[in-house]
Amino acid sequence: MTTWGKLEHRFGSEQKRKILALDGGGIRGVLTLEILLELENQLRESLGGNSDFRLCDFFDYIGGTSTGAIIAAGLSRGMSVSELLRFYEEKGEAMFDKSFLLKKVKHFYNDGPLLKELKKTFGEGNIDLATGDFKSLLLVVTMNRTTDSPWPVTNNPFAKYNHPSRPDCNLKIPLYQLVRASTAAPAYFKPETLQWDSNNPEKTFVFVDGGVTPYNNPAFLMYRMATQPAYNLNWKTGEKELLIVSVGTGSCPIPGVYNNVIKVVKKLHNNLMYAMQVEQDTICRTVGRCIFGESIDRELGDMIPRDNNGNELTLDVDLGKSFSYVRYNADISQTGLNTIGLGHIDSDKVSKLDSTKNISDLKQIGRIVGSTQVKVSSQFKHFIPQK
């Protein structure tokens, strides 16, 4: 058995590769999950799968930041989208609601009910492909406050810091702790402390939410980690060789002037997330071939290639880009909600990262976005068998 362990049959030979990248955004991950549910259903139908089909059967590398890391971890281990939706509905308050956590902080951080649930859901084991129950590669983005640097942690068996001989090998970190570290949003939740090497106190680090790194949208980071020689995966690039699907948690710029400290604290995290989300999305559409994505702004538009008459170029016309790229996301500003017929939903409420009382509204938004944006048969033309 080689380094790939049980996944040798899948990763031991060169083939077309597919990446799924999931944004951070707190409880707004419910919106992401509704989009993913539509994606899962369409892929199941297109690939002729049965009820056992999972997104990890199609996507080779699944990664996420913050709430996206929770979803990515579940999908990578073979959970269905419906299972993850139930998890968010049942445990969302304990994971994201600030007032609830303040009341339960003793239980939560001292191996209380939530940590037991995380262990139950994601397993007590580490992220090693050889020993863990993984069906795809996994990436979790977190922020190491001790070193003041983004830490994207993957279970790629060939990565430099994943070599089993290292006492600080990344693969030895328990998955449930890594997921918790990625969701520790500053000013919302307590940081997570992880011991990377039990024999070296200097290898104990404090982590906060990966959403405060440039990779709240981890799509281009995953492209880099899949293709650059330093990471030793060396996946082939090209529009017909590599597909990246990026799913957001809702786009909601908050205009206005910060005229007091309280407003800064309340809005800055969301503003930073929005800015980083747009920047990474724009980079992907610049380097990759954008197949679908809503307009970025009035100057760039959607960046989908068109001819001189404004008609989209067919996917058979290869433009020499590094990958094919699809971006699904919802505009959850009040204007955006009005446009999709959900003007009765309050944008201010659903845009909050910890507003668990609005899960049903977020689900409704995600269902509409999924049904209107996801078109697997045409968008994934080079990566699924054509009927």
N, C-alpha and C positions, 0 to 999 in steps of 0.2 A: 504494500500500500504506500502511495507517495504522500507528499505533504498535503495534498488536497483531502486526504482521508476519504470519507464516504462520498464526497462530491467529485471524485476523480473522473467519473463518467461524464460529468458536465463541464468541468473546467480543464480537463487534461488535454484538450485539443483545441485548435483555433476554430472559432466560429463567430457568427454575428453576435454582438453583445447588446444588452439593454439595461439601462440604468434608470432607477426611480429615485428622485430627490424630493424631499418633503420639508417645507418651511416650518419655522417655529411660529408660535402665536397663542400659547396657552390653551384655554378651553376652545378657542376657535379651531382647534384640531378636529372638532366634530364636523365642521364644514368640509375640511379636507377629506374626512372619511366618507362623507356622502358622495363626493366626487369619485373617490376610489371605488366605492361600491358600484357605481355605474361603469367604471373602467373594468372592474373585475367581471361583471356580468357580460359586457360586450366581448371581452377577451375569451371568456368561457365559450360563448356562442361561436365566435370566429374560429377558435381552435378545436372545436368539437369536444370540449371537455365535459366531464360530469360534475356532480355536486361537490366532488372532492377538489376541484380546481382551485388553486390559490394564486395570488399575484406573484409569489415567489417561484411558481412554475414557469413564469414568463420572464420576469426580471432577474438578471444575474447579480445585480449589485443594488441594494436598497439602503438608502441613508437618510438621515434627518437631523434636525437641530431642535432642541427643546421638545415641544410636544411632537414635532416630527420624528424625534429620536424614539419616543415611546411607540409611535405607530410603526416606524421602521423595524424596531426590535421585534415587535409582534409578527409583522409580515415575514420577516426574515426567518423566523422560527416556524413558519407554516400556519399562522393564525389566519382565519378568514377576516374580511373587513367587518362582517356582521358581529363576529366575536369581539372585535376591538370597539365597535360602536357600543355594544352592551357594557364593556368595561368602562368606557367614558361616562355613560349614563349612570352607572352604579357607583363609580369611584371618582367622578369628576370633582365633586365638592371637596373630597379629601385631598385631591391633587392640586387644585387650582384656586379654591375659594379662600381668600386671605383671612377673612373673619373666622372661618371654620378652623383653619390651621392654627390661628392664634389661640383658640380654645383647646385644641387638641395637641399642641406642640409637644408636650411631655410624652404622650403615647407615640406620636409620629416619629420623633427622633430617637426614641429609646426602644427600637424594635417593636413598636406597637402594631396595631391592626393594619395600617397601610403598608408598612414594610413587609409584613407577612403576606399581604396581597400581592405586592410586587414580586416577591419571591415565588409565590404560587403561579403568577401569570407569566413571568419571564424566566423562571428557574433560578436556582441557587448557584448554578455552575458558572464557569467563566465563559469567555467568548471564543475559545479555541475551536476551530472547525473540526479538529480531530476528535474532540470529546463532547462538544456541545451539540444540541439538536437543531442545527441550522440547515436551511434549504437553499440559502443564497449567501453571498457576501453581505456584510453589514458595516455601515459607517455611522458613528455617533459623534456629533460635534459638540464640544464643551469648551469652556474657558478656564484655563489654569491661572488663578489670581496670584498664586505664589510666584510663578515665573512671568506673569503678565503677558501671556501668549495664548492664542487659540490652540486647542489640542483636538485635532480630528483623529479619533481612535477607530481603527478598523480591525477586522479579523483576517485580513489578507495574510496568508501564511508566509509570504515572501518579503513582507515589509521589514525594514531594518530593525525596528524596535519590537518586532514580534518574534524574534528568534528565541526558541525555547531555552537556550543556554543562558540567556540574560536573566539576572536576578530581578530586574525591573521589567520583565517582559509584559507588554500590554495585554497579551492573551490571558494572563492570570487574573485579571480584574473581573469580579462577578458582574454579570450583565445587569442585574437589578440596581446595583450601586452606580454603574456607569450611566444608566438611564436617569437615575435620580440626579446625578451631577449635572447632566445636560439641561435639566429643567429648573435649576435653582436661580430664578430670576432675581437680580439685585433689587432691593427695595420692596420685594414681594415675599421672598422665601429665604430661609437660612441657607448659607453655603454648605456644600458637601465636602467632607474631608476624606480623602482616599489614601491608603498606604500602598504605594507602588512596590516597595521592597521592604519586607518585614524586618530585615536585618540592617536597614540603613535609614535612620530617622530623617536624613536630608531628602529622602525620596517620598516623604509624606506631603501631599499637596492639597490646597484648598481650591475647590472648583465652584464656578457659578455658571449660569445659563449660557449656552452657546449662542443665544440670540444677541448677545452683546459683542460678538465677533463680527467680522465682515461676512460671515457665512450663515446668516440666518436663512438665506436661500442657498443651499449647499450644492446646487447643480453644477456650476463650473468647477468647484473644488473636487467633486467626484469625477468629472472629466479628467482633471489633472492627475488625480490619484490612480485612475485606471489606465492612463496612457503614457505618463512620463517615466523614463527609465529608472529614476530614483526609487520608485515604489515597486518595481519589478513585476508588475502585471503585464505591462506592454501590450494592452489590447489594441487592435488595429483601428485606425481612424478612417473616416470617410462617411459620406451621407448614406451609403447602403451597408455600412459595416457596424455603425454605432448609433444607437438611439438613446436620447436622454429625454425623459418625461419628468417635468417639474410641476409640482402641485402646491399651491399657496393656501394660506389660511384666511384669505380675504385682504384686499387692499383698501386702506382707509387713511389717506392723508388728513391731518388735522390742522387746518389753517388757523392763523391768528397770531397775536403777539403775546409772548411770555411777559406778563407785567407783574408777576409775583412768584416767589419760590415754590409755593404749593402747586401752581400750574405747571411749572417746570418738571417737578418730580412726577406728577401724574401723567404728563403727556410725552416726556422726552423718550421713554423707552419705546413707545409706539412709533414716534417720529423716526427714531434711529432704525428701527426694524423696517419701516417703510422705505427709507432711503437706501438701505443695504439690499433690500429685496429688489428694488428697481435696478440698482447698479449691476447686480449679479445677473439679473434677467437680460439686461441690455448686452452684457458681455457675451452671454450664451447666444443671443441672436446675431451678434457680430461675427463670432468665430464659427458658429454652427449654422445650419440651414433651418430657418424658422418655418415650420409647417403650419403651426397654429399658435396664436397668442393674441390677446386683446391689445389694443393700442397702448403704447407706452406713454406717449405724449403727443401733442399736436404737431410737433416738428418731426419726430422719428416715425410716427405712425406705428404700425405693427411689425414692420421690418420683414414682412413676408415677400419674397422675390416676385416681381411682376414684370411684364413686358412693357413696351412703350405705350401700349393702349390701356394699361392698368389691369390687365388680366393676370391672375396668378400663373406662374410657370408650373408646368406639370412636374411631378416628382421624377419622371423619367429623364428630365433635363438635369444632369449632374453639374453643379456649380463649383465643385471642388472644395466644398466646405468640410470641416473636420468631423461633423456629426449631424444627424437629424435631430431637431429640437421641437418639443411640444410643451407649451406652458398653459396649464389650467389654473384659473383663479377667479375670484369674485370681486367685483367692486362693491364694497359694503358702505360706501358713503351714502348719504340720503339720496343724492341724485342717482347713484348706481342702483339702489334698491327700488326707486321709483321706476327706473327703466325696465326692470324685469318683473314689474307688477307686484312688488312687495313694499309699496310705500307705507303700509300700515306698520311695518317693523321699524323700530327706532334705531337709527345708525349708532347713536351715542352708546346705546346699551350693548348691542352685539359686537361693537368694536373693542370692548374691554377684554383684557386677557384673562380675567378671573371671574367673569360674570356667568356663573354656572346656572343662574336662573333663566338664562336665555338659550339653553341648549336646543329647545324645540324650534326656535326661530333660526338658529344656525343650521340645523338640519334641513329646514325648508329651503334656505338659500342654497345650500350645497346640492340638494336634489335638483333644483332648477338649473343651476350652473352645470352640473353633470350631464343632464339630459340635453342641454343645448350646445355644450362645448365638446364633449367626448364623441368622436366619430372614428372609432378604431379602424374600420375597414379602409378608409381613405387616408387617414393620418399615419397609420403604421404600415403602409403599403409594402415596403421592402422588408418587413420583419414578421409578417404573418403570411401563411399560404393564401393565395388569391383564389376565390371560388370561380 
